[in-house]
């Protein structure tokens, strides 16, 4: 993915950047993509050690209201 906003795959209009909001006990956060399958953890509910974690950017198309998410590597 480039630094430019992608075009909508349905109507080819330029999409606007945003993110999916997660509300946790620790506050508000941006969604992340994690590689592999979910592993249970007693302390955190999900084990993330050894997994790659990338913040997800979600784009919205104003005309058709569709959304597409991307997780570019840092
Ligand atoms: Zn669209």
PDB file of the backbone (N, CA, C, O) and the ligand in Angstrom, with CONECT records:
HET     ZN  A 101       1
ATOM      1  N   UNK A   1       0.826  -1.185   0.000  1.00  0.00           N
ATOM      2  CA  UNK A   1       0.000   0.000   0.000  1.00  0.00           C
ATOM      3  C   UNK A   1       0.872   1.252   0.000  1.00  0.00           C
ATOM      4  O   UNK A   1       1.931   1.262   0.627  1.00  0.00           O
ATOM      5  N   UNK A   2       0.449   2.295  -0.685  1.00  0.00           N
ATOM      6  CA  UNK A   2       1.211   3.536  -0.729  1.00  0.00           C
ATOM      7  C   UNK A   2       0.724   4.460   0.380  1.00  0.00           C
ATOM      8  O   UNK A   2      -0.180   4.114   1.141  1.00  0.00           O
ATOM      9  N   UNK A   3       1.344   5.658   0.463  1.00  0.00           N
ATOM     10  CA  UNK A   3       0.931   6.635   1.460  1.00  0.00           C
ATOM     11  C   UNK A   3      -0.376   7.314   1.066  1.00  0.00           C
ATOM     12  O   UNK A   3      -1.031   7.940   1.899  1.00  0.00           O
ATOM     13  N   UNK A   4      -0.756   7.188  -0.206  1.00  0.00           N
ATOM     14  CA  UNK A   4      -1.990   7.815  -0.677  1.00  0.00           C
ATOM     15  C   UNK A   4      -3.196   6.972  -0.276  1.00  0.00           C
ATOM     16  O   UNK A   4      -3.100   5.757  -0.104  1.00  0.00           O
ATOM     17  N   UNK A   5      -4.322   7.646  -0.133  1.00  0.00           N
ATOM     18  CA  UNK A   5      -5.554   6.930   0.176  1.00  0.00           C
ATOM     19  C   UNK A   5      -5.933   6.061  -1.021  1.00  0.00           C
ATOM     20  O   UNK A   5      -5.841   6.516  -2.161  1.00  0.00           O
ATOM     21  N   UNK A   6      -6.353   4.832  -0.786  1.00  0.00           N
ATOM     22  CA  UNK A   6      -6.717   3.942  -1.890  1.00  0.00           C
ATOM     23  C   UNK A   6      -8.053   4.351  -2.512  1.00  0.00           C
ATOM     24  O   UNK A   6      -8.823   5.119  -1.936  1.00  0.00           O
ATOM     25  N   UNK A   7      -8.298   3.812  -3.705  1.00  0.00           N
ATOM     26  CA  UNK A   7      -9.597   4.021  -4.344  1.00  0.00           C
ATOM     27  C   UNK A   7     -10.522   2.882  -3.944  1.00  0.00           C
ATOM     28  O   UNK A   7     -10.087   1.745  -3.761  1.00  0.00           O
ATOM     29  N   UNK A   8     -11.778   3.195  -3.815  1.00  0.00           N
ATOM     30  CA  UNK A   8     -12.787   2.202  -3.458  1.00  0.00           C
ATOM     31  C   UNK A   8     -12.848   1.120  -4.547  1.00  0.00           C
ATOM     32  O   UNK A   8     -12.888   1.436  -5.737  1.00  0.00           O
ATOM     33  N   UNK A   9     -12.856  -0.131  -4.144  1.00  0.00           N
ATOM     34  CA  UNK A   9     -12.896  -1.231  -5.109  1.00  0.00           C
ATOM     35  C   UNK A   9     -14.273  -1.359  -5.763  1.00  0.00           C
ATOM     36  O   UNK A   9     -14.409  -2.047  -6.774  1.00  0.00           O
ATOM     37  N   UNK A  10     -15.282  -0.715  -5.208  1.00  0.00           N
ATOM     38  CA  UNK A  10     -16.639  -0.812  -5.762  1.00  0.00           C
ATOM     39  C   UNK A  10     -16.965   0.337  -6.713  1.00  0.00           C
ATOM     40  O   UNK A  10     -17.556   0.119  -7.770  1.00  0.00           O
ATOM     41  N   UNK A  11     -16.571   1.594  -6.332  1.00  0.00           N
ATOM     42  CA  UNK A  11     -16.963   2.740  -7.161  1.00  0.00           C
ATOM     43  C   UNK A  11     -15.789   3.609  -7.585  1.00  0.00           C
ATOM     44  O   UNK A  11     -15.996   4.647  -8.214  1.00  0.00           O
ATOM     45  N   UNK A  12     -14.548   3.209  -7.255  1.00  0.00           N
ATOM     46  CA  UNK A  12     -13.318   3.885  -7.690  1.00  0.00           C
ATOM     47  C   UNK A  12     -13.166   5.314  -7.176  1.00  0.00           C
ATOM     48  O   UNK A  12     -12.371   6.070  -7.733  1.00  0.00           O
ATOM     49  N   UNK A  13     -13.885   5.708  -6.151  1.00  0.00           N
ATOM     50  CA  UNK A  13     -13.712   7.030  -5.558  1.00  0.00           C
ATOM     51  C   UNK A  13     -12.606   6.958  -4.506  1.00  0.00           C
ATOM     52  O   UNK A  13     -12.335   5.889  -3.958  1.00  0.00           O
ATOM     53  N   UNK A  14     -11.962   8.109  -4.222  1.00  0.00           N
ATOM     54  CA  UNK A  14     -10.912   8.155  -3.208  1.00  0.00           C
ATOM     55  C   UNK A  14     -11.532   7.978  -1.823  1.00  0.00           C
ATOM     56  O   UNK A  14     -12.529   8.613  -1.478  1.00  0.00           O
ATOM     57  N   UNK A  15     -10.906   7.089  -1.039  1.00  0.00           N
ATOM     58  CA  UNK A  15     -11.445   6.781   0.279  1.00  0.00           C
ATOM     59  C   UNK A  15     -10.796   7.673   1.337  1.00  0.00           C
ATOM     60  O   UNK A  15      -9.683   8.160   1.138  1.00  0.00           O
ATOM     61  N   UNK A  16     -11.475   7.886   2.446  1.00  0.00           N
ATOM     62  CA  UNK A  16     -10.933   8.712   3.520  1.00  0.00           C
ATOM     63  C   UNK A  16     -10.398   7.817   4.639  1.00  0.00           C
ATOM     64  O   UNK A  16     -11.037   6.829   5.004  1.00  0.00           O
ATOM     65  N   UNK A  17      -9.201   8.169   5.197  1.00  0.00           N
ATOM     66  CA  UNK A  17      -8.598   7.336   6.234  1.00  0.00           C
ATOM     67  C   UNK A  17      -9.312   7.455   7.572  1.00  0.00           C
ATOM     68  O   UNK A  17      -9.939   8.472   7.871  1.00  0.00           O
ATOM     69  N   UNK A  18      -9.210   6.418   8.357  1.00  0.00           N
ATOM     70  CA  UNK A  18      -9.765   6.397   9.706  1.00  0.00           C
ATOM     71  C   UNK A  18      -9.289   5.149  10.422  1.00  0.00           C
ATOM     72  O   UNK A  18      -8.304   4.536  10.009  1.00  0.00           O
ATOM     73  N   UNK A  19      -9.958   4.774  11.466  1.00  0.00           N
ATOM     74  CA  UNK A  19      -9.586   3.560  12.190  1.00  0.00           C
ATOM     75  C   UNK A  19     -10.798   3.020  12.935  1.00  0.00           C
ATOM     76  O   UNK A  19     -11.771   3.734  13.180  1.00  0.00           O
ATOM     77  N   UNK A  20     -10.713   1.742  13.289  1.00  0.00           N
ATOM     78  CA  UNK A  20     -11.780   1.105  14.055  1.00  0.00           C
ATOM     79  C   UNK A  20     -11.442   1.253  15.536  1.00  0.00           C
ATOM     80  O   UNK A  20     -10.365   0.853  15.978  1.00  0.00           O
ATOM     81  N   UNK A  21     -12.353   1.818  16.283  1.00  0.00           N
ATOM     82  CA  UNK A  21     -12.130   2.086  17.701  1.00  0.00           C
ATOM     83  C   UNK A  21     -12.447   0.861  18.550  1.00  0.00           C
ATOM     84  O   UNK A  21     -13.500   0.241  18.409  1.00  0.00           O
ATOM     85  N   UNK A  22     -11.511   0.530  19.434  1.00  0.00           N
ATOM     86  CA  UNK A  22     -11.714  -0.563  20.390  1.00  0.00           C
ATOM     87  C   UNK A  22     -11.805   0.046  21.780  1.00  0.00           C
ATOM     88  O   UNK A  22     -10.954   0.847  22.165  1.00  0.00           O
ATOM     89  N   UNK A  23     -12.827  -0.327  22.533  1.00  0.00           N
ATOM     90  CA  UNK A  23     -12.955   0.147  23.912  1.00  0.00           C
ATOM     91  C   UNK A  23     -12.613  -1.000  24.847  1.00  0.00           C
ATOM     92  O   UNK A  23     -13.278  -2.036  24.850  1.00  0.00           O
ATOM     93  N   UNK A  24     -11.556  -0.801  25.651  1.00  0.00           N
ATOM     94  CA  UNK A  24     -11.108  -1.844  26.565  1.00  0.00           C
ATOM     95  C   UNK A  24     -11.202  -1.325  27.999  1.00  0.00           C
ATOM     96  O   UNK A  24     -11.579  -0.175  28.225  1.00  0.00           O
ATOM     97  N   UNK A  25     -10.861  -2.172  28.955  1.00  0.00           N
ATOM     98  CA  UNK A  25     -10.858  -1.730  30.356  1.00  0.00           C
ATOM     99  C   UNK A  25      -9.775  -0.684  30.597  1.00  0.00           C
ATOM    100  O   UNK A  25      -9.874   0.114  31.530  1.00  0.00           O
ATOM    101  N   UNK A  26      -8.725  -0.687  29.745  1.00  0.00           N
ATOM    102  CA  UNK A  26      -7.634   0.274  29.896  1.00  0.00           C
ATOM    103  C   UNK A  26      -7.890   1.578  29.178  1.00  0.00           C
ATOM    104  O   UNK A  26      -7.083   2.501  29.288  1.00  0.00           O
ATOM    105  N   UNK A  27      -8.982   1.689  28.447  1.00  0.00           N
ATOM    106  CA  UNK A  27      -9.277   2.914  27.713  1.00  0.00           C
ATOM    107  C   UNK A  27      -9.638   2.631  26.275  1.00  0.00           C
ATOM    108  O   UNK A  27     -10.186   1.576  25.956  1.00  0.00           O
ATOM    109  N   UNK A  28      -9.327   3.584  25.403  1.00  0.00           N
ATOM    110  CA  UNK A  28      -9.650   3.473  23.984  1.00  0.00           C
ATOM    111  C   UNK A  28      -8.394   3.091  23.212  1.00  0.00           C
ATOM    112  O   UNK A  28      -7.289   3.471  23.599  1.00  0.00           O
ATOM    113  N   UNK A  29      -8.555   2.343  22.122  1.00  0.00           N
ATOM    114  CA  UNK A  29      -7.405   1.893  21.342  1.00  0.00           C
ATOM    115  C   UNK A  29      -7.789   1.736  19.884  1.00  0.00           C
ATOM    116  O   UNK A  29      -8.967   1.674  19.532  1.00  0.00           O
ATOM    117  N   UNK A  30      -6.755   1.672  19.036  1.00  0.00           N
ATOM    118  CA  UNK A  30      -6.932   1.418  17.609  1.00  0.00           C
ATOM    119  C   UNK A  30      -6.735  -0.068  17.374  1.00  0.00           C
ATOM    120  O   UNK A  30      -5.870  -0.681  17.999  1.00  0.00           O
ATOM    121  N   UNK A  31      -7.518  -0.657  16.487  1.00  0.00           N
ATOM    122  CA  UNK A  31      -7.414  -2.088  16.206  1.00  0.00           C
ATOM    123  C   UNK A  31      -6.062  -2.443  15.609  1.00  0.00           C
ATOM    124  O   UNK A  31      -5.435  -1.634  14.924  1.00  0.00           O
ATOM    125  N   UNK A  32      -5.622  -3.669  15.882  1.00  0.00           N
ATOM    126  CA  UNK A  32      -4.374  -4.182  15.332  1.00  0.00           C
ATOM    127  C   UNK A  32      -4.618  -5.522  14.665  1.00  0.00           C
ATOM    128  O   UNK A  32      -5.520  -6.267  15.047  1.00  0.00           O
ATOM    129  N   UNK A  33      -3.790  -5.823  13.651  1.00  0.00           N
ATOM    130  CA  UNK A  33      -3.789  -7.135  13.022  1.00  0.00           C
ATOM    131  C   UNK A  33      -2.666  -7.941  13.667  1.00  0.00           C
ATOM    132  O   UNK A  33      -1.567  -7.420  13.856  1.00  0.00           O
ATOM    133  N   UNK A  34      -2.925  -9.212  14.011  1.00  0.00           N
ATOM    134  CA  UNK A  34      -1.931 -10.088  14.626  1.00  0.00           C
ATOM    135  C   UNK A  34      -1.832 -11.359  13.791  1.00  0.00           C
ATOM    136  O   UNK A  34      -2.850 -11.962  13.450  1.00  0.00           O
ATOM    137  N   UNK A  35      -0.604 -11.767  13.461  1.00  0.00           N
ATOM    138  CA  UNK A  35      -0.442 -12.960  12.627  1.00  0.00           C
ATOM    139  C   UNK A  35      -0.739 -14.239  13.413  1.00  0.00           C
ATOM    140  O   UNK A  35      -0.643 -14.263  14.640  1.00  0.00           O
ATOM    141  N   UNK A  36      -1.098 -15.288  12.696  1.00  0.00           N
ATOM    142  CA  UNK A  36      -1.348 -16.592  13.310  1.00  0.00           C
ATOM    143  C   UNK A  36      -2.749 -16.728  13.876  1.00  0.00           C
ATOM    144  O   UNK A  36      -3.643 -15.933  13.584  1.00  0.00           O
ATOM    145  N   UNK A  37      -2.914 -17.756  14.694  1.00  0.00           N
ATOM    146  CA  UNK A  37      -4.213 -18.013  15.304  1.00  0.00           C
ATOM    147  C   UNK A  37      -4.215 -17.522  16.752  1.00  0.00           C
ATOM    148  O   UNK A  37      -3.156 -17.494  17.379  1.00  0.00           O
ATOM    149  N   UNK A  38      -5.370 -17.135  17.304  1.00  0.00           N
ATOM    150  CA  UNK A  38      -5.429 -16.656  18.686  1.00  0.00           C
ATOM    151  C   UNK A  38      -5.034 -17.755  19.673  1.00  0.00           C
ATOM    152  O   UNK A  38      -5.491 -18.893  19.560  1.00  0.00           O
ATOM    153  N   UNK A  39      -4.176 -17.403  20.650  1.00  0.00           N
ATOM    154  CA  UNK A  39      -3.779 -18.333  21.710  1.00  0.00           C
ATOM    155  C   UNK A  39      -4.232 -17.756  23.043  1.00  0.00           C
ATOM    156  O   UNK A  39      -4.022 -16.573  23.314  1.00  0.00           O
ATOM    157  N   UNK A  40      -4.846 -18.577  23.866  1.00  0.00           N
ATOM    158  CA  UNK A  40      -5.360 -18.108  25.153  1.00  0.00           C
ATOM    159  C   UNK A  40      -4.235 -17.825  26.133  1.00  0.00           C
ATOM    160  O   UNK A  40      -3.212 -18.510  26.138  1.00  0.00           O
ATOM    161  N   UNK A  41      -4.439 -16.793  26.977  1.00  0.00           N
ATOM    162  CA  UNK A  41      -3.518 -16.447  28.043  1.00  0.00           C
ATOM    163  C   UNK A  41      -4.333 -16.229  29.307  1.00  0.00           C
ATOM    164  O   UNK A  41      -5.393 -15.606  29.262  1.00  0.00           O
ATOM    165  N   UNK A  42      -3.848 -16.734  30.429  1.00  0.00           N
ATOM    166  CA  UNK A  42      -4.555 -16.570  31.696  1.00  0.00           C
ATOM    167  C   UNK A  42      -4.590 -15.105  32.101  1.00  0.00           C
ATOM    168  O   UNK A  42      -5.595 -14.636  32.636  1.00  0.00           O
ATOM    169  N   UNK A  43      -3.490 -14.365  31.850  1.00  0.00           N
ATOM    170  CA  UNK A  43      -3.357 -12.994  32.350  1.00  0.00           C
ATOM    171  C   UNK A  43      -3.992 -11.969  31.430  1.00  0.00           C
ATOM    172  O   UNK A  43      -4.675 -11.060  31.900  1.00  0.00           O
ATOM    173  N   UNK A  44      -3.778 -12.100  30.122  1.00  0.00           N
ATOM    174  CA  UNK A  44      -4.256 -11.070  29.198  1.00  0.00           C
ATOM    175  C   UNK A  44      -5.384 -11.560  28.293  1.00  0.00           C
ATOM    176  O   UNK A  44      -5.844 -10.804  27.437  1.00  0.00           O
ATOM    177  N   UNK A  45      -5.830 -12.767  28.452  1.00  0.00           N
ATOM    178  CA  UNK A  45      -6.884 -13.420  27.664  1.00  0.00           C
ATOM    179  C   UNK A  45      -6.379 -13.883  26.302  1.00  0.00           C
ATOM    180  O   UNK A  45      -6.829 -14.915  25.803  1.00  0.00           O
ATOM    181  N   UNK A  46      -5.445 -13.139  25.685  1.00  0.00           N
ATOM    182  CA  UNK A  46      -4.841 -13.557  24.428  1.00  0.00           C
ATOM    183  C   UNK A  46      -3.330 -13.389  24.526  1.00  0.00           C
ATOM    184  O   UNK A  46      -2.845 -12.368  25.013  1.00  0.00           O
ATOM    185  N   UNK A  47      -2.580 -14.399  24.059  1.00  0.00           N
ATOM    186  CA  UNK A  47      -1.121 -14.348  24.087  1.00  0.00           C
ATOM    187  C   UNK A  47      -0.617 -13.684  22.811  1.00  0.00           C
ATOM    188  O   UNK A  47      -0.986 -14.081  21.705  1.00  0.00           O
ATOM    189  N   UNK A  48       0.243 -12.651  22.977  1.00  0.00           N
ATOM    190  CA  UNK A  48       0.780 -11.942  21.816  1.00  0.00           C
ATOM    191  C   UNK A  48       2.273 -12.179  21.624  1.00  0.00           C
ATOM    192  O   UNK A  48       2.825 -11.816  20.586  1.00  0.00           O
ATOM    193  N   UNK A  49       2.944 -12.793  22.627  1.00  0.00           N
ATOM    194  CA  UNK A  49       4.378 -13.038  22.525  1.00  0.00           C
ATOM    195  C   UNK A  49       4.685 -13.889  21.299  1.00  0.00           C
ATOM    196  O   UNK A  49       4.076 -14.938  21.086  1.00  0.00           O
ATOM    197  N   UNK A  50       5.641 -13.421  20.496  1.00  0.00           N
ATOM    198  CA  UNK A  50       6.039 -14.166  19.313  1.00  0.00           C
ATOM    199  C   UNK A  50       5.181 -13.904  18.100  1.00  0.00           C
ATOM    200  O   UNK A  50       5.436 -14.449  17.026  1.00  0.00           O
ATOM    201  N   UNK A  51       4.166 -13.078  18.257  1.00  0.00           N
ATOM    202  CA  UNK A  51       3.291 -12.742  17.136  1.00  0.00           C
ATOM    203  C   UNK A  51       3.629 -11.351  16.609  1.00  0.00           C
ATOM    204  O   UNK A  51       3.988 -10.456  17.374  1.00  0.00           O
ATOM    205  N   UNK A  52       3.511 -11.184  15.309  1.00  0.00           N
ATOM    206  CA  UNK A  52       3.677  -9.876  14.693  1.00  0.00           C
ATOM    207  C   UNK A  52       2.380  -9.094  14.884  1.00  0.00           C
ATOM    208  O   UNK A  52       1.290  -9.635  14.698  1.00  0.00           O
ATOM    209  N   UNK A  53       2.503  -7.813  15.257  1.00  0.00           N
ATOM    210  CA  UNK A  53       1.322  -6.986  15.512  1.00  0.00           C
ATOM    211  C   UNK A  53       1.435  -5.692  14.708  1.00  0.00           C
ATOM    212  O   UNK A  53       2.438  -4.984  14.797  1.00  0.00           O
ATOM    213  N   UNK A  54       0.414  -5.393  13.934  1.00  0.00           N
ATOM    214  CA  UNK A  54       0.430  -4.219  13.059  1.00  0.00           C
ATOM    215  C   UNK A  54      -0.869  -3.441  13.244  1.00  0.00           C
ATOM    216  O   UNK A  54      -1.957  -4.018  13.224  1.00  0.00           O
ATOM    217  N   UNK A  55      -0.745  -2.125  13.426  1.00  0.00           N
ATOM    218  CA  UNK A  55      -1.925  -1.265  13.574  1.00  0.00           C
ATOM    219  C   UNK A  55      -2.700  -1.232  12.247  1.00  0.00           C
ATOM    220  O   UNK A  55      -2.104  -1.104  11.177  1.00  0.00           O
ATOM    221  N   UNK A  56      -3.993  -1.344  12.328  1.00  0.00           N
ATOM    222  CA  UNK A  56      -4.851  -1.372  11.137  1.00  0.00           C
ATOM    223  C   UNK A  56      -5.421   0.021  10.858  1.00  0.00           C
ATOM    224  O   UNK A  56      -5.971   0.673  11.745  1.00  0.00           O
ATOM    225  N   UNK A  57      -5.275   0.462   9.596  1.00  0.00           N
ATOM    226  CA  UNK A  57      -5.923   1.683   9.139  1.00  0.00           C
ATOM    227  C   UNK A  57      -7.118   1.275   8.280  1.00  0.00           C
ATOM    228  O   UNK A  57      -6.990   0.447   7.379  1.00  0.00           O
ATOM    229  N   UNK A  58      -8.259   1.855   8.563  1.00  0.00           N
ATOM    230  CA  UNK A  58      -9.472   1.531   7.820  1.00  0.00           C
ATOM    231  C   UNK A  58      -9.913   2.759   7.029  1.00  0.00           C
ATOM    232  O   UNK A  58     -10.038   3.856   7.574  1.00  0.00           O
ATOM    233  N   UNK A  59     -10.145   2.552   5.732  1.00  0.00           N
ATOM    234  CA  UNK A  59     -10.587   3.641   4.866  1.00  0.00           C
ATOM    235  C   UNK A  59     -12.082   3.496   4.592  1.00  0.00           C
ATOM    236  O   UNK A  59     -12.606   2.389   4.468  1.00  0.00           O
ATOM    237  N   UNK A  60     -12.751   4.642   4.502  1.00  0.00           N
ATOM    238  CA  UNK A  60     -14.191   4.653   4.244  1.00  0.00           C
ATOM    239  C   UNK A  60     -14.456   5.410   2.956  1.00  0.00           C
ATOM    240  O   UNK A  60     -13.855   6.456   2.708  1.00  0.00           O
ATOM    241  N   UNK A  61     -15.351   4.888   2.141  1.00  0.00           N
ATOM    242  CA  UNK A  61     -15.739   5.546   0.899  1.00  0.00           C
ATOM    243  C   UNK A  61     -17.010   6.354   1.175  1.00  0.00           C
ATOM    244  O   UNK A  61     -18.061   5.776   1.452  1.00  0.00           O
ATOM    245  N   UNK A  62     -16.921   7.704   1.100  1.00  0.00           N
ATOM    246  CA  UNK A  62     -18.104   8.524   1.410  1.00  0.00           C
ATOM    247  C   UNK A  62     -19.323   8.228   0.533  1.00  0.00           C
ATOM    248  O   UNK A  62     -20.428   8.127   1.065  1.00  0.00           O
ATOM    249  N   UNK A  63     -19.169   8.083  -0.809  1.00  0.00           N
ATOM    250  CA  UNK A  63     -20.379   7.861  -1.622  1.00  0.00           C
ATOM    251  C   UNK A  63     -21.097   6.547  -1.328  1.00  0.00           C
ATOM    252  O   UNK A  63     -22.318   6.537  -1.172  1.00  0.00           O
ATOM    253  N   UNK A  64     -20.361   5.438  -1.249  1.00  0.00           N
ATOM    254  CA  UNK A  64     -21.059   4.150  -1.096  1.00  0.00           C
ATOM    255  C   UNK A  64     -20.985   3.598   0.331  1.00  0.00           C
ATOM    256  O   UNK A  64     -21.612   2.587   0.646  1.00  0.00           O
ATOM    257  N   UNK A  65     -20.206   4.278   1.196  1.00  0.00           N
ATOM    258  CA  UNK A  65     -20.110   3.926   2.626  1.00  0.00           C
ATOM    259  C   UNK A  65     -19.417   2.594   2.885  1.00  0.00           C
ATOM    260  O   UNK A  65     -19.497   2.065   3.994  1.00  0.00           O
ATOM    261  N   UNK A  66     -18.740   2.047   1.881  1.00  0.00           N
ATOM    262  CA  UNK A  66     -17.969   0.817   2.086  1.00  0.00           C
ATOM    263  C   UNK A  66     -16.696   1.112   2.850  1.00  0.00           C
ATOM    264  O   UNK A  66     -16.203   2.239   2.814  1.00  0.00           O
ATOM    265  N   UNK A  67     -16.148   0.114   3.549  1.00  0.00           N
ATOM    266  CA  UNK A  67     -14.889   0.270   4.261  1.00  0.00           C
ATOM    267  C   UNK A  67     -13.915  -0.829   3.842  1.00  0.00           C
ATOM    268  O   UNK A  67     -14.310  -1.960   3.559  1.00  0.00           O
ATOM    269  N   UNK A  68     -12.613  -0.460   3.809  1.00  0.00           N
ATOM    270  CA  UNK A  68     -11.545  -1.421   3.520  1.00  0.00           C
ATOM    271  C   UNK A  68     -10.435  -1.168   4.526  1.00  0.00           C
ATOM    272  O   UNK A  68     -10.096  -0.018   4.804  1.00  0.00           O
ATOM    273  N   UNK A  69      -9.862  -2.247   5.078  1.00  0.00           N
ATOM    274  CA  UNK A  69      -8.808  -2.125   6.077  1.00  0.00           C
ATOM    275  C   UNK A  69      -7.479  -2.581   5.513  1.00  0.00           C
ATOM    276  O   UNK A  69      -7.416  -3.516   4.715  1.00  0.00           O
ATOM    277  N   UNK A  70      -6.387  -1.893   5.949  1.00  0.00           N
ATOM    278  CA  UNK A  70      -5.030  -2.217   5.537  1.00  0.00           C
ATOM    279  C   UNK A  70      -4.140  -2.260   6.770  1.00  0.00           C
ATOM    280  O   UNK A  70      -4.344  -1.502   7.718  1.00  0.00           O
ATOM    281  N   UNK A  71      -3.156  -3.147   6.753  1.00  0.00           N
ATOM    282  CA  UNK A  71      -2.219  -3.276   7.868  1.00  0.00           C
ATOM    283  C   UNK A  71      -0.796  -3.232   7.316  1.00  0.00           C
ATOM    284  O   UNK A  71      -0.141  -4.269   7.212  1.00  0.00           O
ATOM    285  N   UNK A  72      -0.312  -2.031   6.960  1.00  0.00           N
ATOM    286  CA  UNK A  72       1.033  -1.928   6.394  1.00  0.00           C
ATOM    287  C   UNK A  72       2.100  -2.230   7.430  1.00  0.00           C
ATOM    288  O   UNK A  72       1.953  -1.874   8.599  1.00  0.00           O
ATOM    289  N   UNK A  73       3.174  -2.884   7.008  1.00  0.00           N
ATOM    290  CA  UNK A  73       4.280  -3.176   7.893  1.00  0.00           C
ATOM    291  C   UNK A  73       5.010  -1.891   8.212  1.00  0.00           C
ATOM    292  O   UNK A  73       5.139  -1.017   7.354  1.00  0.00           O
ATOM    293  N   UNK A  74       5.493  -1.768   9.444  1.00  0.00           N
ATOM    294  CA  UNK A  74       6.201  -0.542   9.858  1.00  0.00           C
ATOM    295  C   UNK A  74       7.527  -0.431   9.140  1.00  0.00           C
ATOM    296  O   UNK A  74       8.266   0.530   9.354  1.00  0.00           O
TER     297      UNK A  74
HETATM  298 ZN    ZN A 101     -17.276   3.310  -2.962  1.00  0.00          ZN
END
